[in-house]
Amino acid sequence: MGSREIKSPAQAPTSTPLSVDPASASDSFRRKKLGVYFIESDDRRTALGGGYTVPISGTTPVNIHGKPIKDLSRTGGWIAAFFIFGNEMAERMAYFGLSVNMVAFMFYVMHRPFSSSANAVNNFLGISQASSVLGGFLADAYLGRYWTIAIFTTIYLAGLTGITLCATMSIFVPNQDQCDQISLLLGNCEPAKQWQMLYLYTVLYVTGFGAAGIRPCVSSFGADQFDERRRDYKAHLDRFFNFFYLSVTIGAIVAFTAVVYIQMEHGWGSAFGALAIAMGISNMVFFLGTPLYRHRLPGGSPLTRVAQVLVAAFRKRNASFDSSELVGLYEVVGKRSAIKGSSKIAHTDSFRCLDKAALQLKEDGVDPNPWRLCTVTQVEEVKILLRLMPVPACTIVLSLILTEFLTLSVQQAYTLNTHIGHLKLPVTCMPVFPGLSIFLLLALYYSVFVPLCRRITGHPHGASQLQRVGIGLAVSILSVAWAGIFERYRRNYAIEHGYEVSFLTSMPELSAYWLLIQYCLIGIAEVFCIVGLLEFLYEEAPDAMRSIGSAYAAVAGGLGCFAATILNSIVKSVTGGGGETRPSWLSQNINTGRFDYLYWLLTVISVINFCAFLYAARRFEYRAKQEEGSESGGGMTGTR
């Protein structure tokens, strides 16, 4: 074989043997491939432009001290992953435990209006997810995933401890004397002092800050425990993300059942204290697994690398790919990338304007300024981040639906019969049913869904990652459409049977378990969409940006929470203002409001969003396919 080099055709020495097939070369010129040759060699010798090699697979796992692990059989694998599952389970239990209890705590204990309490908790949920990009940045840039989890899980525990103190010590809450149900509804209870609310918001957002550091790192750190050089790596990775989401679901189920029970029987302090204790135990379990973990070296500031590509591309925006000053596309010598913790990435044709950041001109010299000249791998990192964005962006609507269900369906449940025989299920436990449907689906996933879909699609895992995301989005449309149909029936039933004014009175003839259909459908949607998305982002993200890639999913979830708040505000302002004759769709009296109209609006939005996803998914090409094209392209750059 010849040597794999990047050269300008005009500058290529005639003595260098070119092993480029003429047909392949002519095809390359027809496609106007930047005017460069890619020539393979076994010894990977240096070339003009710095020498570009085929990317080696993955990065070398290291121990906690940053040294290569000599015997991988003693580390990683499923045993190490199960230590990590416990941390995520406790984090999700605390997250959902706060989401289902904090609104009521602010209303009943802190004497805040219900609407402002709900907005405060929605903002907490949104910020804790949207700020996950900060945790992903710190993990990829400086700390690594292990130390990021270790630091932020301690912050999380501190926040939960502070919330527990607020619920147990009378100094942190207003006077509860002579504050009965009627006084609460009339707003006659003593309001919380400004410093008391400041303390509560502080510890609440400290907890959210802790979650922001954990969420983007746990799934990626767990996936790091598997050896990508093994033949069964894809199968292990697929199972890992399913089990990972199963641990998330178990945490949610415990939050919606056991934590709610503890609060009802033993009070707010015991409920929040149970969350803190669970988080403390999970921290101990996580640290006990330290000798087993495999680590990936942080690759330096990814935001700096992105900024360098944008600046360098802008500076050379007027440079021509056919210029006589062009030396070639720049890449460092040898097998390894210049980015620590990352393998080299093959060149692609997308976002060609960014390729100018890697155009090496004669004026760049032998020691180029990174703000004027970037490597091919660095440019491809930015391209990958841009290509990934549309997919998680399309899951924002799913998060919006989940947020609306969390609040609106609970209001529906207050008007319905929640008895199972002689057992009355608390309304706050209703969100447990999506979790139970997720648990059941994951239990049947490999025995039922995968074999069935494998016969239809021929895919070894039943469906590709993007296909699973698409299935989830399609099922979410069915879920919100059914919610609109049932809400219309429930509202008409309430009006016909004289319950129009009594909006907090349950109707004994109408069971709340009709809500299970929309709960189960949204649970199924969540499994397919979120699990597929997490696996997709981990595999497709650049090696040194996998935490940021995983943070995309959390950011999309946070934006969905904010979108729910914005949508509700718009709906109230547009549909309200008519007094009793034309109440808002989101009227406090659910029987005079029109929740069904909101659900159908969400159905229309979901259909439009699904069409946008189909367009983005059809245009997307997996990295593995691009690299196969690079290998088989007759020595030329990767084929799309």
Backbone hydrogen bonds, N-H to C=O, Kabsch-Sander energy under -0.5 kcal/mol:
donor,donor_aa,acceptor,acceptor_aa,energy
5,E,3,S,-1.1
6,I,48,L,-0.6
7,K,5,E,-0.5
7,K,37,Y,-0.8
8,S,327,V,-1.0
11,Q,8,S,-1.3
12,A,8,S,-1.1
16,T,13,P,-1.2
19,S,17,P,-0.6
21,D,19,S,-0.6
25,A,21,D,-2.7
26,S,22,P,-2.7
27,D,23,A,-2.1
28,S,24,S,-2.1
29,F,25,A,-2.3
30,R,26,S,-2.2
31,R,27,D,-1.6
32,K,29,F,-1.3
33,K,28,S,-1.3
34,L,32,K,-1.9
36,V,33,K,-1.4
37,Y,7,K,-1.4
39,I,5,E,-1.0
39,I,37,Y,-0.5
50,G,47,A,-2.0
51,G,48,L,-0.6
58,G,56,I,-0.6
62,V,295,H,-2.4
63,N,67,K,-2.7
66,G,63,N,-2.1
69,I,61,P,-1.4
70,K,68,P,-0.6
72,L,70,K,-0.6
74,R,71,D,-1.3
75,T,72,L,-1.7
76,G,292,L,-3.6
77,G,225,Q,-2.9
80,A,76,G,-0.8
81,A,77,G,-1.9
82,F,78,W,-2.1
83,F,79,I,-1.1
84,I,80,A,-1.1
85,F,81,A,-2.0
86,G,82,F,-1.2
87,N,83,F,-0.7
88,E,84,I,-1.6
89,M,85,F,-2.5
90,A,86,G,-2.1
91,E,87,N,-2.1
92,R,88,E,-2.6
93,M,89,M,-2.1
94,A,90,A,-2.4
95,Y,91,E,-2.4
96,F,92,R,-2.9
97,G,93,M,-2.3
98,L,94,A,-2.4
99,S,95,Y,-2.1
100,V,96,F,-2.1
101,N,97,G,-1.2
102,M,98,L,-2.9
105,F,101,N,-2.3
106,M,102,M,-2.6
107,F,103,V,-1.9
108,Y,104,A,-3.3
109,V,105,F,-2.2
110,M,105,F,-1.7
112,R,106,M,-2.5
117,S,113,P,-2.2
118,A,114,F,-2.6
119,N,115,S,-2.2
120,A,116,S,-2.2
121,V,117,S,-2.2
122,N,118,A,-2.6
123,N,119,N,-2.5
124,F,120,A,-1.9
125,L,121,V,-2.7
126,G,122,N,-2.6
127,I,123,N,-3.0
128,S,124,F,-2.4
129,Q,125,L,-1.2
130,A,126,G,-3.3
131,S,127,I,-2.4
132,S,129,Q,-1.7
133,V,130,A,-0.9
134,L,131,S,-1.8
135,G,131,S,-0.8
136,G,132,S,-2.5
137,F,133,V,-2.2
138,L,134,L,-2.4
139,A,135,G,-2.2
140,D,136,G,-2.4
141,A,137,F,-2.5
142,Y,138,L,-2.2
143,L,138,L,-2.6
144,G,138,L,-0.6
144,G,139,A,-1.3
147,W,143,L,-0.5
148,T,144,G,-1.7
149,I,145,R,-2.4
150,A,146,Y,-2.7
151,I,147,W,-2.3
152,F,148,T,-2.5
153,T,149,I,-2.5
154,T,150,A,-0.9
155,I,151,I,-1.7
156,Y,152,F,-2.4
157,L,153,T,-1.9
158,A,154,T,-2.0
159,G,155,I,-2.3
160,L,156,Y,-2.3
161,T,157,L,-2.2
162,G,158,A,-2.1
163,I,159,G,-2.1
164,T,160,L,-2.2
165,L,161,T,-2.1
166,C,162,G,-1.8
167,A,163,I,-1.7
168,T,164,T,-1.2
169,M,165,L,-2.4
170,S,168,T,-0.5
172,F,169,M,-1.6
173,V,170,S,-1.2
179,C,176,Q,-1.0
184,L,180,D,-2.1
185,L,181,Q,-2.2
186,L,182,I,-2.2
187,G,183,S,-0.8
187,G,184,L,-0.7
188,N,183,S,-2.8
189,C,183,S,-0.7
192,A,110,M,-1.3
197,M,193,K,-2.2
198,L,194,Q,-2.2
199,Y,195,W,-2.2
200,L,196,Q,-2.3
201,Y,197,M,-2.9
202,T,198,L,-2.2
203,V,199,Y,-2.5
204,L,200,L,-2.2
205,Y,201,Y,-2.5
206,V,202,T,-2.0
207,T,203,V,-1.9
208,G,204,L,-2.0
209,F,205,Y,-2.3
210,G,206,V,-2.1
211,A,207,T,-2.2
212,A,208,G,-1.9
213,G,209,F,-1.0
213,G,210,G,-0.6
214,I,210,G,-1.3
215,R,211,A,-2.6
217,C,214,I,-1.4
218,V,214,I,-2.1
219,S,215,R,-0.7
221,F,217,C,-3.1
222,G,218,V,-2.4
223,A,219,S,-2.1
224,D,220,S,-1.7
225,Q,222,G,-1.3
226,F,223,A,-1.5
228,E,226,F,-0.6
230,R,227,D,-1.4
233,Y,230,R,-1.3
236,H,232,D,-2.4
237,L,233,Y,-2.8
238,D,234,K,-2.5
239,R,235,A,-2.2
240,F,236,H,-2.7
241,F,237,L,-2.2
242,N,238,D,-1.3
243,F,239,R,-2.7
244,F,240,F,-3.0
245,Y,241,F,-2.0
246,L,242,N,-1.6
247,S,243,F,-2.0
248,V,244,F,-1.6
249,T,245,Y,-2.3
250,I,246,L,-2.4
251,G,247,S,-2.0
252,A,248,V,-1.9
253,I,249,T,-2.7
254,V,250,I,-2.4
255,A,251,G,-1.9
256,F,252,A,-2.3
257,T,253,I,-0.9
258,A,254,V,-0.5
259,V,254,V,-2.1
260,V,255,A,-0.6
261,Y,257,T,-2.6
262,I,258,A,-2.7
263,Q,259,V,-2.3
264,M,260,V,-2.2
265,E,261,Y,-2.4
266,H,262,I,-3.1
267,G,262,I,-0.6
267,G,263,Q,-1.3
269,G,167,A,-0.5
271,A,267,G,-1.7
272,F,268,W,-2.7
273,G,269,G,-2.2
274,A,270,S,-2.1
275,L,271,A,-1.4
276,A,272,F,-1.9
277,I,273,G,-2.6
278,A,274,A,-2.4
279,M,275,L,-2.1
280,G,276,A,-2.4
281,I,277,I,-2.5
282,S,278,A,-2.3
283,N,279,M,-2.0
284,M,280,G,-1.8
285,V,281,I,-2.3
286,F,282,S,-2.5
287,F,283,N,-2.4
288,L,284,M,-2.0
289,G,285,V,-1.2
290,T,287,F,-1.5
292,L,289,G,-1.7
293,Y,289,G,-0.7
293,Y,290,T,-1.2
295,H,62,V,-2.7
299,G,140,D,-1.9
300,G,141,A,-0.9
305,R,301,S,-1.6
306,V,302,P,-2.4
307,A,303,L,-2.5
308,Q,304,T,-2.5
309,V,305,R,-2.0
310,L,306,V,-2.2
311,V,307,A,-2.7
312,A,308,Q,-2.9
313,A,309,V,-2.6
314,F,310,L,-1.9
315,R,311,V,-2.5
316,K,312,A,-1.7
317,R,314,F,-1.3
319,A,316,K,-1.6
323,S,320,S,-1.3
326,L,323,S,-1.4
327,V,360,Q,-3.6
328,G,360,Q,-1.1
330,Y,358,A,-2.5
331,E,49,G,-1.8
337,S,342,S,-0.8
340,K,338,A,-0.6
342,S,339,I,-1.6
354,L,351,F,-2.0
355,D,351,F,-0.5
355,D,352,R,-0.8
356,K,353,C,-0.8
357,A,354,L,-2.0
358,A,355,D,-1.8
359,L,356,K,-0.8
360,Q,328,G,-3.1
360,Q,358,A,-0.7
361,L,359,L,-0.7
362,K,325,E,-1.5
364,D,361,L,-1.7
365,G,362,K,-1.1
372,R,369,N,-2.4
373,L,369,N,-2.3
374,C,357,A,-2.9
376,V,330,Y,-1.7
379,V,375,T,-2.1
380,E,376,V,-2.7
381,E,377,T,-1.9
382,V,378,Q,-1.4
383,K,379,V,-2.0
384,I,380,E,-2.6
385,L,381,E,-2.3
386,L,382,V,-2.1
387,R,383,K,-2.7
388,L,384,I,-2.3
389,M,385,L,-1.1
391,V,388,L,-1.1
393,A,389,M,-2.0
394,C,390,P,-1.4
394,C,391,V,-0.6
395,T,392,P,-1.4
396,I,393,A,-1.2
399,S,395,T,-1.8
400,L,396,I,-2.3
401,I,397,V,-2.3
402,L,398,L,-2.4
403,T,399,S,-2.4
404,E,400,L,-2.2
405,F,401,I,-2.7
406,L,402,L,-1.9
407,T,403,T,-1.0
407,T,404,E,-0.5
408,L,404,E,-3.0
409,S,404,E,-0.6
409,S,405,F,-1.0
411,Q,407,T,-1.5
412,Q,408,L,-1.9
413,A,409,S,-2.2
414,Y,410,V,-1.4
415,T,411,Q,-0.5
415,T,412,Q,-1.4
416,L,413,A,-1.5
417,N,507,M,-0.6
417,N,510,L,-2.7
418,T,416,L,-0.6
420,I,423,L,-4.0
421,G,419,H,-0.5
423,L,420,I,-2.0
425,L,418,T,-2.1
425,L,423,L,-0.6
429,C,426,P,-1.7
430,M,427,V,-1.9
432,V,429,C,-2.1
433,F,430,M,-1.9
435,G,431,P,-0.8
436,L,432,V,-2.2
437,S,433,F,-2.3
438,I,434,P,-2.2
439,F,435,G,-2.6
440,L,436,L,-2.4
441,L,437,S,-2.4
442,L,438,I,-2.8
443,A,439,F,-1.8
444,L,440,L,-1.6
445,Y,441,L,-0.9
446,Y,442,L,-0.5
448,V,444,L,-2.5
449,F,444,L,-1.0
450,V,445,Y,-2.5
452,L,448,V,-1.8
453,C,449,F,-3.0
454,R,450,V,-2.4
455,R,451,P,-1.3
456,I,452,L,-1.0
457,T,453,C,-3.5
458,G,453,C,-0.6
458,G,454,R,-1.8
462,G,459,H,-2.0
463,A,461,H,-0.8
468,R,464,S,-2.1
469,V,465,Q,-2.1
470,G,466,L,-2.4
471,I,467,Q,-2.4
472,G,468,R,-2.3
473,L,469,V,-2.3
474,A,470,G,-2.3
475,V,471,I,-2.5
476,S,472,G,-2.0
477,I,473,L,-1.2
478,L,474,A,-1.3
479,S,475,V,-2.2
480,V,476,S,-2.3
481,A,477,I,-2.0
482,W,478,L,-2.4
483,A,479,S,-2.1
484,G,480,V,-1.6
485,I,481,A,-2.0
486,F,482,W,-3.0
487,E,483,A,-2.3
488,R,484,G,-1.8
489,Y,485,I,-1.8
490,R,486,F,-3.0
491,R,487,E,-2.7
492,N,488,R,-2.3
493,Y,489,Y,-2.2
494,A,490,R,-2.3
495,I,491,R,-2.2
496,E,492,N,-2.5
497,H,493,Y,-1.7
498,G,495,I,-1.2
499,Y,494,A,-3.3
503,F,501,V,-2.1
505,T,502,S,-1.3
506,S,504,L,-0.5
507,M,415,T,-2.1
510,L,507,M,-1.6
511,S,509,E,-0.6
512,A,417,N,-2.9
514,W,511,S,-1.1
515,L,512,A,-1.9
516,L,513,Y,-0.9
517,I,514,W,-1.1
518,Q,514,W,-0.5
519,Y,515,L,-2.3
520,C,516,L,-3.2
521,L,517,I,-2.2
522,I,518,Q,-2.2
523,G,519,Y,-1.9
524,I,520,C,-2.4
525,A,521,L,-2.4
526,E,522,I,-2.1
527,V,523,G,-2.1
528,F,524,I,-2.2
529,C,525,A,-2.6
530,I,526,E,-2.2
531,V,526,E,-0.7
531,V,527,V,-1.4
532,G,527,V,-0.5
532,G,528,F,-1.3
533,L,529,C,-2.2
534,L,530,I,-2.7
535,E,531,V,-2.2
536,F,532,G,-2.4
537,L,533,L,-2.9
538,Y,534,L,-2.1
539,E,535,E,-2.3
540,E,536,F,-2.3
541,A,537,L,-1.8
545,M,542,P,-2.1
546,R,543,D,-0.8
549,G,545,M,-2.4
550,S,546,R,-2.4
551,A,547,S,-1.9
552,Y,548,I,-1.0
552,Y,549,G,-0.8
553,A,549,G,-0.6
553,A,550,S,-0.9
554,A,550,S,-1.1
555,V,551,A,-3.1
556,A,552,Y,-2.4
557,G,553,A,-1.9
558,G,554,A,-2.5
559,L,555,V,-2.8
560,G,556,A,-1.7
561,C,557,G,-1.5
562,F,558,G,-2.2
563,A,559,L,-2.8
564,A,560,G,-1.9
565,T,561,C,-1.8
566,I,562,F,-2.6
567,L,563,A,-3.0
568,N,564,A,-2.5
569,S,565,T,-2.1
570,I,566,I,-2.5
571,V,567,L,-2.7
572,K,568,N,-2.5
573,S,569,S,-2.2
574,V,570,I,-2.6
575,T,571,V,-2.7
576,G,572,K,-1.5
578,G,582,R,-1.1
581,T,578,G,-0.9
582,R,578,G,-0.9
587,S,584,S,-1.6
590,I,588,Q,-1.1
592,T,589,N,-1.4
593,G,589,N,-1.6
594,R,585,W,-1.2
597,Y,594,R,-0.5
598,L,594,R,-1.3
599,Y,595,F,-2.4
600,W,596,D,-2.2
601,L,597,Y,-2.3
602,L,598,L,-2.4
603,T,599,Y,-1.8
604,V,600,W,-2.1
605,I,601,L,-2.4
606,S,602,L,-2.5
607,V,603,T,-2.2
608,I,604,V,-2.2
609,N,605,I,-2.5
610,F,606,S,-2.5
611,C,607,V,-2.0
612,A,608,I,-2.0
613,F,609,N,-2.2
614,L,610,F,-2.5
615,Y,611,C,-1.9
616,A,612,A,-2.3
617,A,613,F,-3.3
618,R,614,L,-2.1
619,R,615,Y,-1.2
620,F,616,A,-1.0
626,Q,622,Y,-1.8
627,E,623,R,-2.6
628,E,624,A,-2.0
629,G,625,K,-2.0
630,S,626,Q,-1.8
631,E,627,E,-2.0
632,S,628,E,-2.0
636,M,633,G,-1.2
638,G,347,H,-0.7
